[in-house]
Amino acid sequence: MDIDFATLTEYQRYKLMASLIVPRPIALITTLSEGGIVNAAPFSMFNMLGEEPPIVMVSINRLNDGSLKDTAANIVREKEFVVHISDEAMAAKMHRCGERLPSDVSELAHVGLTALPSKAVKPPRIAEAPVAFECTLWETLETTSRQIFIGQVRWLHAREGLIDTELWRVRLQDYFPVARFGASYYVNTRERFSLDDKTPQANPIDEM
């Protein structure tokens, strides 16, 4: 099967790309509204771009009328945001943060997640998340349909015991993030294997 993308609609291209380029990590992003309301929303067009400087990328689609979603508008104005990685324990609440709410209602309060102060940015981090990256805006790219934000990581927060700070290894046996699959499906990360003969197949599976 050969498909000429020039012949497809924007929606058709999105459906194919979003269902084939999987699984994708999910960024649950907190920002602050102009009035100080904490906004939280999940985005699966997200990933790491590099370590020097430490940068991450999130792509946020525009609304049907061309205006910016609350998260995008808040990042444009404040130039700060916090990216959280969601695990199985908080996956349902992460998903509910994607519900459309009035701008004066915080998704965290709506779904029952807890805000904690950040170290270097104004938006708070989420206590229940296993990992949080405090970011300042590095660069913005714009397309017809999206705002693409590149953020520089300023602080990392991790669940107690998840990172060995003497060897700088992540205890992957204690880390179970969820990822976005095609359509409305998610996948977990429990089925793991190595193709390196030197890597032990049994626990521990700390990152080397």
MDTraj code that builds the backbone (N, CA, C; nanometers):
import mdtraj as md
import numpy as np

residues = "MET ASP ILE ASP PHE ALA THR LEU THR GLU TYR GLN ARG TYR LYS LEU MET ALA SER LEU ILE VAL PRO ARG PRO ILE ALA LEU ILE THR THR LEU SER GLU GLY GLY ILE VAL ASN ALA ALA PRO PHE SER MET PHE ASN MET LEU GLY GLU GLU PRO PRO ILE VAL MET VAL SER ILE ASN ARG LEU ASN ASP GLY SER LEU LYS ASP THR ALA ALA ASN ILE VAL ARG GLU LYS GLU PHE VAL VAL HIS ILE SER ASP GLU ALA MET ALA ALA LYS MET HIS ARG CYS GLY GLU ARG LEU PRO SER ASP VAL SER GLU LEU ALA HIS VAL GLY LEU THR ALA LEU PRO SER LYS ALA VAL LYS PRO PRO ARG ILE ALA GLU ALA PRO VAL ALA PHE GLU CYS THR LEU TRP GLU THR LEU GLU THR THR SER ARG GLN ILE PHE ILE GLY GLN VAL ARG TRP LEU HIS ALA ARG GLU GLY LEU ILE ASP THR GLU LEU TRP ARG VAL ARG LEU GLN ASP TYR PHE PRO VAL ALA ARG PHE GLY ALA SER TYR TYR VAL ASN THR ARG GLU ARG PHE SER LEU ASP ASP LYS THR PRO GLN ALA ASN PRO ILE ASP GLU MET".split()
xyz = np.array([
    [0.0845, -0.1193, 0.0000],
    [0.0000, 0.0000, 0.0000],
    [0.0881, 0.1243, 0.0000],
    [0.0623, 0.2139, -0.0924],
    [0.1359, 0.3406, -0.1020],
    [0.0347, 0.4539, -0.0926],
    [0.0644, 0.5508, -0.0064],
    [-0.0299, 0.6603, 0.0177],
    [0.0413, 0.7929, -0.0042],
    [-0.0105, 0.8725, -0.0942],
    [0.0416, 1.0058, -0.1215],
    [-0.0196, 1.1029, -0.0210],
    [0.0620, 1.1521, 0.0726],
    [0.0098, 1.2396, 0.1766],
    [-0.0498, 1.3673, 0.1206],
    [-0.0065, 1.4089, 0.0034],
    [-0.0594, 1.5324, -0.0557],
    [-0.2061, 1.5185, -0.0920],
    [-0.2541, 1.3941, -0.1035],
    [-0.3942, 1.3727, -0.1415],
    [-0.4865, 1.3585, -0.0211],
    [-0.4310, 1.3602, 0.1008],
    [-0.5097, 1.3378, 0.2206],
    [-0.5471, 1.4695, 0.2874],
    [-0.6539, 1.4639, 0.3642],
    [-0.6921, 1.5797, 0.4442],
    [-0.6029, 1.5860, 0.5685],
    [-0.6057, 1.7001, 0.6353],
    [-0.5306, 1.7156, 0.7597],
    [-0.5722, 1.6096, 0.8612],
    [-0.7014, 1.5847, 0.8731],
    [-0.7521, 1.4870, 0.9696],
    [-0.7054, 1.3462, 0.9337],
    [-0.7076, 1.3113, 0.8061],
    [-0.6627, 1.1784, 0.7647],
    [-0.5145, 1.1583, 0.7936],
    [-0.4337, 1.2612, 0.7689],
    [-0.2907, 1.2506, 0.7993],
    [-0.2691, 1.2334, 0.9491],
    [-0.3450, 1.3098, 1.0281],
    [-0.3319, 1.2985, 1.1742],
    [-0.3659, 1.1577, 1.2210],
    [-0.4778, 1.1032, 1.1739],
    [-0.5204, 0.9709, 1.2185],
    [-0.4165, 0.8652, 1.1855],
    [-0.3593, 0.8709, 1.0676],
    [-0.2588, 0.7719, 1.0289],
    [-0.1305, 0.7883, 1.1096],
    [-0.0797, 0.9095, 1.1198],
    [0.0458, 0.9320, 1.1910],
    [0.0321, 0.9005, 1.3393],
    [-0.0794, 0.9437, 1.4004],
    [-0.0969, 0.9250, 1.5438],
    [-0.1199, 0.7789, 1.5810],
    [-0.1660, 0.6978, 1.4862],
    [-0.1882, 0.5566, 1.5146],
    [-0.0714, 0.4684, 1.4735],
    [0.0197, 0.5203, 1.3932],
    [0.1339, 0.4410, 1.3478],
    [0.2625, 0.4762, 1.4214],
    [0.2786, 0.6010, 1.4602],
    [0.3992, 0.6417, 1.5335],
    [0.3687, 0.6257, 1.6821],
    [0.3802, 0.5035, 1.7274],
    [0.3420, 0.4658, 1.8644],
    [0.4391, 0.3613, 1.9184],
    [0.4434, 0.3422, 2.0499],
    [0.3766, 0.4229, 2.1522],
    [0.4476, 0.5557, 2.1724],
    [0.3728, 0.6553, 2.2219],
    [0.4306, 0.7865, 2.2455],
    [0.4228, 0.8203, 2.3943],
    [0.5295, 0.8749, 2.4518],
    [0.5220, 0.9189, 2.5917],
    [0.4221, 1.0325, 2.6047],
    [0.3651, 1.0442, 2.7224],
    [0.2621, 1.1450, 2.7471],
    [0.3153, 1.2509, 2.8427],
    [0.3047, 1.3753, 2.8033],
    [0.3420, 1.4861, 2.8905],
    [0.2154, 1.5410, 2.9556],
    [0.2051, 1.5258, 3.0861],
    [0.0977, 1.5922, 3.1608],
    [0.1550, 1.7258, 3.2076],
    [0.1090, 1.8342, 3.1475],
    [0.1730, 1.9650, 3.1646],
    [0.0897, 2.0542, 3.2551],
    [0.1571, 2.1136, 3.3544],
    [0.0929, 2.2160, 3.4361],
    [0.1451, 2.3535, 3.3966],
    [0.0518, 2.4488, 3.3906],
    [0.0836, 2.5885, 3.3639],
    [-0.0055, 2.6737, 3.4530],
    [0.0181, 2.8047, 3.4510],
    [-0.0650, 2.8976, 3.5279],
    [-0.1389, 2.9908, 3.4333],
    [-0.2682, 3.0095, 3.4609],
    [-0.3462, 3.1055, 3.3841],
    [-0.3089, 3.2468, 3.4256],
    [-0.3589, 3.3443, 3.3512],
    [-0.3297, 3.4833, 3.3835],
    [-0.3805, 3.5195, 3.5220],
    [-0.4862, 3.4507, 3.5662],
    [-0.5413, 3.4757, 3.6985],
    [-0.4847, 3.3854, 3.8066],
    [-0.3856, 3.3030, 3.7722],
    [-0.3218, 3.2186, 3.8713],
    [-0.3844, 3.0819, 3.8906],
    [-0.4790, 3.0435, 3.8023],
    [-0.5400, 2.9109, 3.8104],
    [-0.4441, 2.8081, 3.7516],
    [-0.4290, 2.6940, 3.8209],
    [-0.3411, 2.5879, 3.7721],
    [-0.4128, 2.5085, 3.6639],
    [-0.3546, 2.5060, 3.5457],
    [-0.4072, 2.4279, 3.4348],
    [-0.3236, 2.3010, 3.4202],
    [-0.3880, 2.1884, 3.3937],
    [-0.3174, 2.0624, 3.3710],
    [-0.3809, 1.9912, 3.2529],
    [-0.2987, 1.9478, 3.1572],
    [-0.3521, 1.8807, 3.0384],
    [-0.2484, 1.7840, 2.9835],
    [-0.2940, 1.6673, 2.9301],
    [-0.2015, 1.5684, 2.8738],
    [-0.1824, 1.5877, 2.7235],
    [-0.0587, 1.5652, 2.6781],
    [-0.0254, 1.5758, 2.5363],
    [0.0702, 1.4621, 2.4996],
    [0.0365, 1.3889, 2.3927],
    [0.1193, 1.2747, 2.3559],
    [0.2167, 1.3039, 2.2427],
    [0.2093, 1.4219, 2.1833],
    [0.3132, 1.4597, 2.0871],
    [0.4231, 1.5289, 2.1663],
    [0.5048, 1.4467, 2.2310],
    [0.6030, 1.4934, 2.3289],
    [0.7235, 1.4004, 2.3273],
    [0.8427, 1.4584, 2.3478],
    [0.9608, 1.3748, 2.3637],
    [1.0811, 1.4590, 2.4046],
    [1.1884, 1.3878, 2.4382],
    [1.3185, 1.4488, 2.4678],
    [1.3893, 1.4807, 2.3374],
    [1.4580, 1.5951, 2.3329],
    [1.5331, 1.6338, 2.2134],
    [1.6839, 1.6333, 2.2340],
    [1.7303, 1.6493, 2.3566],
    [1.8750, 1.6517, 2.3788],
    [1.9081, 1.6757, 2.5244],
    [2.0383, 1.6613, 2.5551],
    [2.0824, 1.6751, 2.6943],
    [2.1755, 1.7945, 2.7171],
    [2.2262, 1.8573, 2.6122],
    [2.3124, 1.9745, 2.6312],
    [2.2825, 2.0785, 2.5247],
    [2.1887, 2.1693, 2.5521],
    [2.1151, 2.1824, 2.6776],
    [2.0077, 2.0743, 2.6918],
    [1.9610, 2.0498, 2.8139],
    [1.8556, 1.9504, 2.8325],
    [1.7221, 2.0061, 2.7860],
    [1.6724, 1.9579, 2.6729],
    [1.5513, 2.0145, 2.6151],
    [1.4498, 1.9054, 2.5828],
    [1.3232, 1.9442, 2.5964],
    [1.2112, 1.8575, 2.5616],
    [1.1194, 1.9343, 2.4668],
    [1.0350, 1.8600, 2.3951],
    [0.9446, 1.9208, 2.2972],
    [0.8026, 1.8740, 2.3223],
    [0.7081, 1.9653, 2.3106],
    [0.5668, 1.9293, 2.3124],
    [0.4962, 2.0062, 2.2016],
    [0.4109, 1.9361, 2.1277],
    [0.3365, 1.9950, 2.0171],
    [0.1893, 2.0003, 2.0554],
    [0.1315, 2.1202, 2.0531],
    [-0.0066, 2.1409, 2.0994],
    [-0.0904, 2.1940, 1.9834],
    [-0.1975, 2.1217, 1.9513],
    [-0.2823, 2.1630, 1.8398],
    [-0.3678, 2.2829, 1.8769],
    [-0.4027, 2.3596, 1.7752],
    [-0.4913, 2.4736, 1.7946],
    [-0.6370, 2.4263, 1.8030],
    [-0.7228, 2.5099, 1.8598],
    [-0.8656, 2.4824, 1.8618],
    [-0.9239, 2.5020, 1.7215],
    [-1.0468, 2.4572, 1.7024],
    [-1.1077, 2.4628, 1.5692],
    [-1.1149, 2.6042, 1.5132],
    [-1.1266, 2.7047, 1.6006],
    [-1.1345, 2.8424, 1.5530],
    [-0.9970, 2.9063, 1.5351],
    [-0.8910, 2.8254, 1.5537],
    [-0.7555, 2.8759, 1.5354],
    [-0.6916, 2.9328, 1.6601],
    [-0.7686, 2.9463, 1.7672],
    [-0.7130, 3.0014, 1.8912],
    [-0.6302, 2.8962, 1.9643],
    [-0.5541, 2.9417, 2.0643],
    [-0.4665, 2.8519, 2.1384],
    [-0.5404, 2.7853, 2.2528],
    [-0.5058, 2.6601, 2.2789],
    [-0.5539, 2.5939, 2.3995],
    [-0.4950, 2.6643, 2.5209],
    [-0.5574, 2.6417, 2.6372],
    [-0.5125, 2.7094, 2.7589],
    [-0.3648, 2.6850, 2.7869],
    [-0.3190, 2.5592, 2.7732],
    [-0.1783, 2.5279, 2.8008],
    [-0.0863, 2.6083, 2.7105],
    [-0.1161, 2.6102, 2.5815],
    [-0.0318, 2.6838, 2.4867],
    [-0.0332, 2.8338, 2.5158],
    [-0.1507, 2.8882, 2.5425],
    [-0.1600, 3.0319, 2.5724],
    [-0.0817, 3.0660, 2.6982],
    [-0.0879, 2.9784, 2.7975],
    [-0.0150, 3.0036, 2.9221],
    [0.1359, 2.9975, 2.9010],
    [0.1826, 2.9030, 2.8190],
    [0.3269, 2.8936, 2.7922],
    [0.3748, 3.0153, 2.7147],
    [0.2969, 3.0586, 2.6166],
    [0.3337, 3.1777, 2.5389],
    [0.3474, 3.2987, 2.6311],
    [0.2555, 3.3140, 2.7256],
    [0.2553, 3.4309, 2.8127],
    [0.3601, 3.4217, 2.9238],
    [0.3657, 3.3070, 2.9925],
    [0.4514, 3.2948, 3.1108],
    [0.5894, 3.2382, 3.0819],
    [0.6011, 3.1635, 2.9704],
    [0.7290, 3.1035, 2.9296],
    [0.7824, 3.0029, 3.0321],
    [0.6908, 2.9368, 3.1009],
    [0.7260, 2.8355, 3.2001],
    [0.6201, 2.7250, 3.1983],
    [0.6639, 2.6024, 3.2266],
    [0.5696, 2.4911, 3.2380],
    [0.6401, 2.3744, 3.3050],
    [0.5606, 2.2796, 3.3551],
    [0.6152, 2.1609, 3.4194],
    [0.5599, 2.0384, 3.3471],
    [0.6488, 1.9499, 3.3048],
    [0.6118, 1.8266, 3.2352],
    [0.6184, 1.7101, 3.3327],
    [0.5088, 1.6346, 3.3431],
    [0.5036, 1.5171, 3.4291],
    [0.4884, 1.3918, 3.3443],
    [0.5547, 1.2847, 3.3872],
    [0.5349, 1.1535, 3.3278],
    [0.4365, 1.0780, 3.4162],
    [0.3317, 1.0259, 3.3567],
    [0.2276, 0.9566, 3.4332],
    [0.2542, 0.8069, 3.4364],
    [0.2303, 0.7467, 3.5521],
    [0.2436, 0.6018, 3.5619],
    [0.1053, 0.5386, 3.5743],
    [0.1038, 0.4060, 3.5909],
    [-0.0229, 0.3339, 3.5942],
    [-0.1138, 0.3833, 3.7067],
    [-0.0546, 0.4171, 3.8212],
    [-0.1339, 0.4547, 3.9379],
    [-0.2156, 0.5815, 3.9150],
    [-0.1651, 0.6738, 3.8312],
    [-0.2356, 0.8002, 3.8100],
    [-0.2886, 0.8140, 3.6677],
    [-0.2857, 0.7066, 3.5893],
    [-0.3235, 0.7140, 3.4481],
    [-0.4662, 0.7632, 3.4282],
    [-0.5599, 0.7135, 3.5080],
    [-0.7001, 0.7547, 3.4909],
    [-0.7172, 0.9033, 3.5173],
    [-0.6503, 0.9547, 3.6197],
    [-0.6611, 1.0975, 3.6515],
    [-0.5905, 1.1813, 3.5448],
    [-0.4784, 1.1313, 3.4938],
    [-0.4118, 1.2007, 3.3828],
    [-0.5064, 1.2148, 3.2655],
    [-0.5743, 1.1053, 3.2296],
    [-0.6665, 1.1066, 3.1162],
    [-0.7799, 1.2066, 3.1389],
    [-0.8318, 1.2133, 3.2606],
    [-0.9418, 1.3048, 3.2920],
    [-0.8986, 1.4510, 3.2856],
    [-0.7700, 1.4769, 3.2983],
    [-0.7216, 1.6149, 3.2845],
    [-0.7415, 1.6673, 3.1428],
    [-0.7717, 1.5776, 3.0496],
    [-0.7982, 1.6191, 2.9122],
    [-0.9408, 1.6641, 2.8882],
    [-1.0266, 1.6564, 2.9902],
    [-1.1647, 1.7015, 2.9759],
    [-1.1704, 1.8536, 2.9625],
    [-1.2668, 1.9029, 2.8852],
    [-1.2826, 2.0473, 2.8678],
    [-1.3534, 2.1045, 2.9899],
    [-1.2858, 2.1968, 3.0577],
    [-1.3407, 2.2612, 3.1766],
    [-1.3387, 2.4122, 3.1573],
    [-1.4200, 2.4853, 3.2331],
    [-1.4101, 2.6319, 3.2291],
    [-1.2686, 2.6762, 3.2679],
    [-1.2237, 2.7869, 3.2123],
    [-1.0862, 2.8314, 3.2346],
    [-1.0573, 2.8672, 3.3797],
    [-1.1641, 2.8902, 3.4586],
    [-1.1417, 2.9262, 3.5986],
    [-1.1490, 2.8048, 3.6917],
    [-1.1492, 2.6837, 3.6338],
    [-1.1513, 2.5603, 3.7125],
    [-1.0209, 2.4851, 3.6886],
    [-0.9530, 2.4482, 3.7954],
    [-0.8279, 2.3743, 3.7844],
    [-0.8546, 2.2259, 3.7633],
    [-0.7891, 2.1676, 3.6643],
    [-0.8032, 2.0244, 3.6403],
    [-0.7513, 1.9424, 3.7585],
    [-0.6497, 1.9928, 3.8277],
    [-0.5963, 1.9181, 3.9415],
    [-0.7029, 1.8994, 4.0489],
    [-0.7725, 2.0066, 4.0825],
    [-0.8792, 1.9965, 4.1819],
    [-0.9930, 1.9096, 4.1301],
    [-1.0222, 1.9196, 4.0018],
    [-1.1328, 1.8459, 3.9410],
    [-1.1120, 1.6953, 3.9479],
    [-0.9878, 1.6486, 3.9260],
    [-0.9617, 1.5041, 3.9214],
    [-0.9016, 1.4507, 4.0507],
    [-0.8628, 1.5387, 4.1435],
    [-0.8091, 1.4936, 4.2709],
    [-0.6598, 1.4719, 4.2734],
    [-0.5856, 1.5552, 4.2020],
    [-0.4392, 1.5517, 4.2081],
    [-0.3904, 1.6674, 4.2946],
    [-0.2699, 1.6518, 4.3499],
    [-0.2185, 1.7452, 4.4496],
    [-0.1070, 1.8314, 4.3917],
    [-0.1165, 1.9627, 4.4090],
    [-0.0131, 2.0555, 4.3622],
    [0.0902, 2.0786, 4.4717],
    [0.2179, 2.0777, 4.4305],
    [0.3285, 2.1107, 4.5194],
    [0.4101, 2.2237, 4.4572],
    [0.4743, 2.3085, 4.5381],
    [0.5546, 2.4174, 4.4814],
    [0.6711, 2.3643, 4.3990],
    [0.6993, 2.4321, 4.2880],
    [0.8178, 2.4021, 4.2090],
    [0.9369, 2.4785, 4.2641],
    [1.0555, 2.4476, 4.2145],
    [1.1773, 2.5121, 4.2626],
    [1.2145, 2.6363, 4.1817],
    [1.2020, 2.6273, 4.0479],
    [1.2559, 2.7327, 3.9627],
    [1.1499, 2.8025, 3.8773],
    [1.0277, 2.7478, 3.8725],
    [0.9226, 2.8070, 3.7902],
    [0.7978, 2.8261, 3.8750],
    [0.7063, 2.9097, 3.8257],
    [0.5847, 2.9396, 3.9022],
    [0.4798, 2.8286, 3.8967],
    [0.4593, 2.7609, 3.7811],
    [0.3591, 2.6537, 3.7823],
    [0.3989, 2.5435, 3.8801],
    [0.3033, 2.4894, 3.9541],
    [0.3358, 2.3846, 4.0504],
    [0.3576, 2.2505, 3.9816],
    [0.4163, 2.1586, 4.0561],
    [0.4289, 2.0212, 4.0087],
    [0.3226, 1.9364, 4.0772],
    [0.3047, 1.8141, 4.0273],
    [0.2008, 1.7245, 4.0770],
    [0.2639, 1.6206, 4.1681],
    [0.2155, 1.6137, 4.2917],
    [0.2759, 1.5258, 4.3921],
    [0.2685, 1.3795, 4.3521],
    [0.1607, 1.3384, 4.2880],
    [0.1406, 1.1968, 4.2568],
    [0.2255, 1.1485, 4.1397],
    [0.2824, 1.2377, 4.0610],
    [0.3590, 1.1973, 3.9427],
    [0.4952, 1.1408, 3.9833],
    [0.5385, 1.0312, 3.9214],
    [0.6697, 0.9756, 3.9545],
    [0.7848, 1.0636, 3.9090],
    [0.7622, 1.1441, 3.8058],
    [0.8671, 1.2289, 3.7490],
    [0.8066, 1.3621, 3.7068],
    [0.8786, 1.4706, 3.7340],
    [0.8378, 1.6041, 3.6894],
    [0.9596, 1.6821, 3.6449],
    [0.9489, 1.7482, 3.5298],
    [1.0560, 1.8312, 3.4760],
    [1.0093, 1.9770, 3.4744],
    [1.0726, 2.0607, 3.5543],
    [1.0440, 2.2040, 3.5480],
    [1.1143, 2.2624, 3.4262],
    [1.0407, 2.3363, 3.3437],
    [1.0953, 2.3858, 3.2170],
    [1.0701, 2.5350, 3.1991],
    [1.1671, 2.5994, 3.1351],
    [1.1469, 2.7345, 3.0840],
    [1.1497, 2.7274, 2.9324],
    [1.0788, 2.8177, 2.8689],
    [1.0654, 2.8133, 2.7230],
    [1.1973, 2.8466, 2.6556],
    [1.2423, 2.7589, 2.5676],
    [1.3668, 2.7767, 2.4922],
    [1.3373, 2.8341, 2.3536],
    [1.2387, 2.7781, 2.2869],
    [1.2056, 2.8213, 2.1510],
    [1.0637, 2.7779, 2.1175],
    [1.0002, 2.8532, 2.0285],
    [0.8662, 2.8192, 1.9822],
    [0.8655, 2.8086, 1.8304],
    [0.8033, 2.7035, 1.7801],
    [0.7825, 2.6862, 1.6369],
    [0.6327, 2.6877, 1.6111],
    [0.5921, 2.7406, 1.4979],
    [0.4499, 2.7467, 1.4647],
    [0.4246, 2.6828, 1.3298],
    [0.3178, 2.6026, 1.3220],
    [0.2694, 2.5513, 1.1951],
    [0.1241, 2.5963, 1.1800],
    [0.0635, 2.5593, 1.0700],
    [-0.0757, 2.5973, 1.0481],
    [-0.1656, 2.5449, 1.1586],
    [-0.1364, 2.4243, 1.2072],
    [-0.2267, 2.3599, 1.3027],
    [-0.1744, 2.3554, 1.4454],
    [-0.0470, 2.3910, 1.4671],
    [0.0112, 2.3639, 1.5990],
    [0.1093, 2.4714, 1.6454],
    [0.1215, 2.4760, 1.7790],
    [0.2306, 2.5482, 1.8450],
    [0.3250, 2.4411, 1.9002],
    [0.4518, 2.4515, 1.8693],
    [0.5511, 2.3536, 1.9130],
    [0.6468, 2.4235, 2.0085],
    [0.6481, 2.3775, 2.1314],
    [0.7281, 2.4412, 2.2358],
    [0.8484, 2.3540, 2.2702],
    [0.9644, 2.4160, 2.2700],
    [1.0861, 2.3488, 2.3154],
    [1.1226, 2.4099, 2.4498],
    [1.1268, 2.3264, 2.5508],
    [1.1544, 2.3731, 2.6855],
    [1.2878, 2.3246, 2.7373],
    [1.3567, 2.4098, 2.8121],
    [1.4813, 2.3699, 2.8768],
    [1.4500, 2.3250, 3.0186],
    [1.4975, 2.2049, 3.0535],
    [1.4726, 2.1500, 3.1862],
    [1.5622, 2.2208, 3.2875],
    [1.5004, 2.2744, 3.3919],
    [1.5733, 2.3442, 3.4980],
    [1.5866, 2.2591, 3.6245],
    [1.4825, 2.1849, 3.6572],
    [1.4838, 2.0979, 3.7748],
    [1.4134, 1.9679, 3.7405],
    [1.4586, 1.8603, 3.8013],
    [1.3929, 1.7305, 3.7918],
    [1.3472, 1.6884, 3.9307],
    [1.2236, 1.6416, 3.9397],
    [1.1715, 1.5822, 4.0628],
    [1.1384, 1.4366, 4.0330],
    [1.1760, 1.3466, 4.1215],
    [1.1470, 1.2050, 4.1026],
    [1.0991, 1.1452, 4.2335],
    [1.0152, 1.0457, 4.2216],
    [0.9642, 0.9751, 4.3387],
    [1.0821, 0.9194, 4.4196],
    [1.0702, 0.9281, 4.5497],
    [1.1766, 0.8818, 4.6389],
    [1.2143, 0.7379, 4.6060],
    [1.3457, 0.7142, 4.5882],
    [1.3960, 0.5811, 4.5598],
    [1.4034, 0.5451, 4.4134],
    [1.3461, 0.6279, 4.3244],
    [1.3449, 0.5944, 4.1825],
    [1.4820, 0.6105, 4.1176],
    [1.5618, 0.7058, 4.1675],
    [1.6919, 0.7339, 4.1078],
    [1.8023, 0.7093, 4.2097],
    [1.9036, 0.6357, 4.1689],
    [2.0250, 0.6174, 4.2486],
    [2.1180, 0.7335, 4.2139],
    [2.1323, 0.8313, 4.3042],
    [2.2101, 0.9515, 4.2740],
    [2.3594, 0.9336, 4.2956],
    [2.4032, 0.8168, 4.3396],
    [2.5472, 0.7884, 4.3443],
    [2.5945, 0.7357, 4.2090],
    [2.5164, 0.6489, 4.1486],
    [2.5520, 0.5925, 4.0179],
    [2.4752, 0.6598, 3.9035],
    [2.3791, 0.7469, 3.9338],
    [2.2929, 0.8133, 3.8367],
    [2.2245, 0.7112, 3.7459],
    [2.1596, 0.6149, 3.8126],
    [2.0833, 0.5141, 3.7414],
    [1.9370, 0.5213, 3.7848],
    [1.8506, 0.4963, 3.6900],
    [1.7076, 0.4898, 3.7194],
    [1.6717, 0.3446, 3.7507],
    [1.6034, 0.3234, 3.8599],
    [1.5598, 0.1882, 3.8968],
    [1.4344, 0.1549, 3.8152],
    [1.4597, 0.1065, 3.6948],
    [1.3501, 0.0835, 3.6005],
    [1.2515, -0.0215, 3.6494],
    [1.2954, -0.1090, 3.7393],
    [1.2032, -0.2090, 3.7923],
    [1.0954, -0.1462, 3.8801],
    [1.1141, -0.0194, 3.9167],
    [1.0153, 0.0520, 3.9978],
    [0.9421, 0.1603, 3.9185],
    [0.9592, 0.1600, 3.7874],
    [0.9075, 0.2682, 3.7039],
    [0.8141, 0.2097, 3.5989],
    [0.6857, 0.2464, 3.6027],
    [0.5859, 0.1894, 3.5134],
    [0.5019, 0.2986, 3.4464],
    [0.5657, 0.3805, 3.3606],
    [0.4896, 0.4845, 3.2908],
    [0.3932, 0.4242, 3.1895],
    [0.2935, 0.5017, 3.1515],
    [0.2011, 0.4612, 3.0462],
    [0.2299, 0.5453, 2.9224],
    [0.1910, 0.4931, 2.8067],
    [0.2158, 0.5619, 2.6802],
    [0.0887, 0.5603, 2.5967],
    [0.0841, 0.6491, 2.4996],
    [-0.0333, 0.6588, 2.4108],
    [-0.0170, 0.5654, 2.2923],
    [-0.1207, 0.4882, 2.2653],
    [-0.1229, 0.4022, 2.1481],
    [-0.2206, 0.4645, 2.0487],
    [-0.2615, 0.3915, 1.9464],
    [-0.3522, 0.4469, 1.8473],
    [-0.4911, 0.4707, 1.9020],
    [-0.5658, 0.5580, 1.8349],
    [-0.7031, 0.5936, 1.8719],
    [-0.7072, 0.6385, 2.0176],
    [-0.7952, 0.5798, 2.0985],
    [-0.8069, 0.6204, 2.2389],
    [-0.7398, 0.5215, 2.3334],
    [-0.6471, 0.4431, 2.2826],
    [-0.5854, 0.3392, 2.3628],
    [-0.4529, 0.3831, 2.4232],
    [-0.4242, 0.3263, 2.5405],
    [-0.2964, 0.3441, 2.6070],
    [-0.2298, 0.2074, 2.6219],
    [-0.0995, 0.2080, 2.6470],
    [-0.0274, 0.0841, 2.6737],
    [0.0576, 0.1047, 2.7985],
    [0.0849, -0.0078, 2.8675],
    [0.1771, 0.0004, 2.9802],
    [0.3160, -0.0445, 2.9358],
    [0.4099, -0.0460, 3.0278],
    [0.5497, -0.0754, 2.9918],
    [0.6034, -0.1925, 3.0730],
    [0.5182, -0.2902, 3.1012],
    [0.5610, -0.4024, 3.1841],
    [0.6311, -0.5125, 3.1054],
    [0.6017, -0.5259, 2.9776],
    [0.6680, -0.6286, 2.8962],
    [0.7981, -0.5709, 2.8433],
    [0.9110, -0.6133, 2.9032],
    [1.0404, -0.5553, 2.8691],
    [1.1378, -0.6650, 2.8302],
    [1.2242, -0.6348, 2.7341],
    [1.3244, -0.7324, 2.6938],
    [1.4470, -0.6590, 2.6420],
    [1.5591, -0.7289, 2.6420],
    [1.6838, -0.6717, 2.5937],
    [1.7335, -0.7509, 2.4734],
    [1.7920, -0.6813, 2.3787],
    [1.8548, -0.7461, 2.2639],
    [2.0064, -0.7490, 2.2787],
    [2.0540, -0.7033, 2.3924],
    [2.1970, -0.7023, 2.4220],
    [2.2298, -0.8256, 2.5057],
    [2.3151, -0.9129, 2.4528],
    [2.3489, -1.0372, 2.5233],
    [2.4157, -1.0116, 2.6573],
    [2.4728, -0.8922, 2.6736],
    [2.5446, -0.8617, 2.7973],
    [2.4512, -0.8114, 2.9074],
    [2.3265, -0.7824, 2.8696],
    [2.2306, -0.7293, 2.9664],
    [2.1560, -0.8436, 3.0331],
    [2.1595, -0.8534, 3.1654],
    [2.0866, -0.9606, 3.2335],
    [1.9368, -0.9466, 3.2116],
    [1.8702, -1.0583, 3.1942],
    [1.7277, -1.0574, 3.1679],
    [1.6436, -1.0503, 3.2949],
    [1.7052, -1.0838, 3.4079],
    [1.6324, -1.0803, 3.5346],
    [1.6588, -0.9499, 3.6073],
    [1.5768, -0.9213, 3.7084],
    [1.6011, -0.8024, 3.7903],
    [1.7359, -0.8134, 3.8583],
    [1.8046, -0.7026, 3.8914],
    [1.7548, -0.5680, 3.8658],
    [1.7758, -0.5250, 3.7220],
    [1.6903, -0.4330, 3.6765],
    [1.7040, -0.3817, 3.5400],
    [1.7304, -0.2308, 3.5459],
    [1.8083, -0.1881, 3.6435],
    [1.8460, -0.0482, 3.6494],
    [1.9103, -0.0079, 3.5177],
    [1.8886, 0.1175, 3.4792],
    [1.9537, 0.1681, 3.3593],
    [2.1027, 0.1728, 3.3818],
    [2.1800, 0.1185, 3.2883],
    [2.3258, 0.1140, 3.3033],
    [2.3880, 0.2448, 3.2525],
])
top = md.Topology()
chain = top.add_chain()
for i, resn in enumerate(residues, 1):
    res = top.add_residue(resn, chain, resSeq=i)
    for name in ("N", "CA", "C"):
        top.add_atom(name, md.element.get_by_symbol(name[0]), res)
traj = md.Trajectory(xyz[None], top)
